[in-house]
Amino acid sequence: MAQMLLKTDSAAKVERAVRRHLRLAKRTGNAKAVELAERIVAPAAAQTSATAAAATAREGVEDTFDDWSKTDAALDRLIKRGHRRCVDFDADHPGAGTAPLLFGGEPPSAITNARREDEPDIVAKLVARGAKLPADHPATPLLAELTTAAQASRTAERAWIDAHQNAEATAGAVEVARLAVIGQYRDNFIDIGRAAGADVAEACFPTLRRGGSGAGDDSNDVEDPTKTT
């Protein structure tokens, strides 16, 4: 019996098997076999489309993570700049204590090393403490920038979450499409056998893997034409 696709076979292997199946069906010259084989074209096209969408979605996850990372880095730079301004101000104004006031007695690394998703909320508390800075303090103008940068980080995080959810959904769509193709592949074998005979059906399907038909997935498995028996 011809080797059927397995549920464990990868989408790439399924796609290659379909191409070979269609080619071999045409090679038989049996019009009915070709007609039945071509029923797999539509589900295979759906799988190809789903696979392309999943690849694009994976790129979206990478891109939005990069954007979030760089946005967070920009926020970190503002935090460090605000701390330097406080330190410089305190050096010129003994006893002012604006660095511990603004940073809650913690070093700036306590904020910049926090979890990326937590940092905007920590910055919001810093900005609230900043209302107690002297009006002429050099860090005061940074408070608005910190608020904007923190919001940008939140927005970037939301974009990454959305991209991640989209990637999961598109991966699921590939699975649904892949299983539909596998089912049609098996149906083609059964129906071609009924309509054109077992020999024609066997001729329409490629050897997919070495060993028995139940062997596991191996994207490189193809019968070796140089092997002698």
Buried (B, 14 or more C-beta within 10 A) or exposed (E): EBBBBBEEBEBEBBBBBBEBBBEBBBEBEBEBBBBBBEBBEEBBEBBBEBBEBBEEBBEBBEEBBEBBEEBBEEBBEBBBBBBBBBEBBBEEEEEBEBBEBBBEEEEBEEBBEBEBBEBBEBBBEBBEBBEEBEEEBBBBEBBEBBBEBBBBBBBBBEBBBEBBEBBEEBBEBBBEBBBBBBBBBEEBBEBBBEBBBEEBBBBBBBBBBBEEEEEEBBEEBBEEEEEEE
